Amino acid sequence: MYAALCKSKGISLSRAADEIGLSNSTVTKWKKTGATPSGDTLTKVAAYFGVSVDDLISDAQTEGGMQDQLIAFYGKVKDHLTEDDIDDIMASMRVKAERNKRKGTGG
């Protein structure tokens, strides 16, 4: 969604990152891995583009029920995961969902 918001505003990803106060490596990480920004970063991005944090989050989720799958999975294993584990799982699921979306399988 970040790239789409930059495009709609007519600015480069790096310029938006600079104006928001983010490093280019942060934006590259989102693009390459599907990593989820922290709450504070989501708030900054939402404010910069004039959208809600909910819009940013919901747009990152797939129509195939990714959110429901994550909630169910997290409930089963939450006591055994570190924050890094959770970040890695989220990134992997987003990458898979994006690939499926491009293939037209939707999930």
N, C-alpha and C positions, 0 to 999 in steps of 0.2 A: 504494500500500500504506500510505503514511503516514496518509492520511485514514481508511482502514479500521481501522488500529491505534488511532487516536485515538477513533474511534467505539466500538470494542470496549472501550476503557478508560473511555468515558463522559466524555471531555474534549474541549475545542475544539482545533482545529489551532494556534491562537495560544497557548493555555495550554501545550500540549505543547512548542511551539517555545521559549517562555520558560523552561520548566523544563529543557529540554535545553541551553539556552544559544545558541539560534539566533535570527536575526532573522525577523520575519514576512515580510520581503521575500524571504528565502531560500525559505521554504515556498511563497509565492505563485509564485515562479519555477518550482519543481518542478511545481506544479499546472498552471500555464499552458503551460509549454514542454516538460515531461517531462524537464527537465535532471537529470543524474545527480549526486547528492551526492559530495563527495570521500570518500576512504577514512576519514579521521578523523571526518567527519560521519556516515558510515554506521555507524561503530563506536559513536558516541554514541547515535544513534537506536536501534540494535539493543539496546544496554545498557538504555536507558530503557524500551523495550517488552518486554524479556526474550526477544528473538528473536535468531537468528544473522544475521550479515551475509550469509551465503549465502542465507538465507531472503528477506532484503530484495532481493537481487540477482536471484534466480531468479524471484521474484514479478513483478519489473519486466519480465521477458522474456516474449515471447509464445509460445504453443504452436506458432506457425507457423515456428519455426526462426530467430528473430531473431538469436540468439547465433551460430549457424553462419554466417549471412549476414554478420554484422559481422566475424567472424574472417577469413573469406575476403576480404572487401573490404579490411580493414585490412592483411592480408598483401600485397596488391597495391599499396597506395598509402602505406604507413606512412612511407616515407622522404620523402614530399612533403607531409605534413600537419603543421600546428601543433597544439598542444593545443586552441586555440580552434576549429580546423576539426573536430577529433574531437568536441568537446563539441556543436558545432552539428549535426553528422551524427547523433549519438546522440539528441539532442533531437528532431530531425525524424523519425527512425525510430520513436521511441516514440509521438509524436503520431499518426503514420500507423497504427501498430499498434493504438493505442487506438480510433481511428476505425473500423478494420476490425473490431475486437472488438465494438464497439457495433452495427455493421451485421450482425454474425454471419458475416463472411467468413473470419475466423481468419487472415488473412495476406495 
